[in-house]
Amino acid sequence: MERRPKSFNIALKKGDLGERIVQEFLEHRGWIVYRPFTKDKAHYFDIMATKDKEKVVAIDVKTKARLNNWKAQGINLKTYLEYKKFIDKINIPFYLIFIDDKNGDVHCAELSKLKN
């Protein structure tokens, strides 16, 4: 069995908690939420959700503190390009949700509407 660093395991627990928070938020608003069964491999998104059999969205949840030098949260260019490739192929709204694990702030953005 592979041993992971303690910090990695903590990040996994935070990520799972953040995903459950978003799942409960969506379900209380009538969405049906799907989450990957496979947890030990890279995946494009954490949640796919449908509403009224008409709307479908993909969501990736980041549960971590904001950047230290700027009052912001974000992803690197490589990750952005991977997300962009996915939405260009699949053509469904893709949301990024950031949950600040230090102060509880939540930020949400639709990837196609991000400029920077």
Summary of the structure (lengths in Angstrom):
residues: 116
radius of gyration: 14.7
end to end distance: 40.5
largest distance: 43.0
contacts: 270
relative contact order: 0.15
helix: 34%
strand: 24%
